[in-house]
Amino acid sequence: MNRTGRPRADEERPRERDGASPPGEAWICSVLATWEGDPSPAHRYVDGEGRVRELSRARLLDEVRDRARRLTACGTGPGSRVALLADDPGRFVPAFLGALWAGMIPVPLPPPPVLGRRDAWSEGLAAALPAARPDLVVAEEPALALIPGTPARHLSYESLEDVPPGTDVPRPAAYRPERTAYLQFSSGSTGRPRAVVATAGSVTANGLAIMRHGLAADPARDHGVSWLPLHHDMGLVGFVLAPLTVGVPVTLIATRLFVRDPGVWMRTLSDVRGTITGAPNFAYALATRRTDADRLARLDLSAAHTLLCGGEPVSPRTLRDFADAHRVAGLDPAALRPCYGLAESTLAVSLAPRGAAFRPDRVSWPRLRDHDRAEPGGDDEESVEIVGCGRPFPGHEARVVTESGLPGADREVGEIWVRGPSVCAGYVDGARDRPTPVAEDGWLRTGDRGYLVDGVIHPAGRLKDVLVVQGRNIDPQRVEWAAEAVDGVRPGGAVAFTRPGTDTEEVVV
């Protein structure tokens, strides 16, 4: 290790252990190809109006090959980029997998928002499309008129279904670890958008790590449930691609249905006896706030063994409140499992262990604030809770690098670095023909602050979000959570930032 914290050229990369390497048999297209005539359940789609469509493995394979033929008939072929915008999972998923099957490169992009400013969505899309440089854009009919003009052909899903499919069924894209599988815009992107290049190798490795090592998933027993947006890595990888690597069936709910009725999440989990679900912290707070005890008492969540929480900072208070509120429905509090990851590592780096009681790390606030040390603290106002998100998956590594450029010891706060087979190939931004690598010497600098305790990752905010006041590093999320604990302040209703003061920066809440 040199003084920059980067590994030496002769430093050995971590060996891939059993199940962590990406075997071609678990590549999405290879798995789908084995489902000919298989009546086992695969996907259950719930659209924005609550209509349900169920697909067996054989039926999903038929739809994937059908979309592959129709996309090919549109003039796109292997290596072509196909931008896909849809909230309806029954439209998005077969088209995405069909593009993958035909060797095309799908590019998930956000559909128009149900709530919020459409001009902001349009501006974001106008910046993302030149970065992605798609050859074809497929969107739901109402959204087509809102999509900024591009040289690419624009087509609705309805029109795609009318395209004569041709007689030749494209062969499934062969597994090559370096093959570009799809482009994923990172939710943390700022400035000019850059898309992460997810490869067949990184997708397969992360899918197996999540399903086999993180969840110990069993297709005969498990069933996933998600309302997460499918243009986001947590929805796409966590509940479409990763489950496919091992054949776990899932129910996918249109996001706009959850936005209108957050209760549909837990109702569906109860109805299908779902075992695995997940969402960011805000969704657990929303579910607690928007569902009353009488309705919860009519649910049965006893089958759920894993409720993942990630994608944004995890509040211990939020998870405790959710567990307390849903205990009446039979939810085991140990099912709540914080996780850590980012799009540049396909999705997940680590999950808190299954069946372990949720116990945040309570640390001294003054030592954390003034000395970047996460030393154990007492039960008083001078301590804060930070959630542990488990150890990295087998074959993956994490370290914390301090401001000195050297790896930190346990409980020293610095930037989290990760490496392993799930790390993606690079970024594309439309201006370069070749991807810009995301990692130096195999190590991905995540931009996240945090610390390790016996190998367990404890994220503590984003480096770029840190408030620096009088030489002290302050995580704005901790300030916001403290404000939200005050009576009358609604969860999610506080924001902390700095402004120039008379003598120094001042914190504004």
Beta strands, then each sheet from edge to edge (+ up, - down):
strand 1: 41-46
strand 2: 52-56
strand 3: 81-85
strand 4: 105-108
strand 5: 136-139
strand 6: 153-156
strand 7: 180-185
strand 8: 195-199
strand 9: 224-226
strand 10: 250-253
strand 11: 276-279
strand 12: 306-309
strand 13: 336-341
strand 14: 348-351
strand 15: 361-364
strand 16: 383-386
strand 17: 397-401
strand 18: 414-419
strand 19: 426-428
strand 20: 439-440
strand 21: 443-453
strand 22: 456-462
strand 23: 467-469
strand 24: 472-474
strand 25: 497-500
strand 26: 505-508
sheet 1: 2+ 1- 10- 9- 11- 12- 13- 14+
sheet 2: 4+ 3+ 5+ 6+
sheet 3: 7+ 8- 19+
sheet 4: 15+ 16-
sheet 5: 17+ 18- 21+ 20-
sheet 6: 17+ 18- 21+ 22-
sheet 7: 23+ 24-
sheet 8: 25+ 26-
end
